């Protein structure tokens, strides 16, 4: 799917979220990445094969 140079990470790569946004809809809270992954503002993801990844926000750091 990716036509960029260098190629964007694949959907099954640990770096999948680093792919370029091809359709951004911040008003709706989601973006489609070049590798077919849909990322949501709550950090959840929908992979091209239909699997859902639960939100994975970092834990708050307390001092």
Secondary structure, 3 states (H helix, E strand, C coil): CCCCCCCCCCCCCCCHHHCCEEEEECCCCEEEECCCCEEECCCCEECCCCCEECCCCCCCCCC
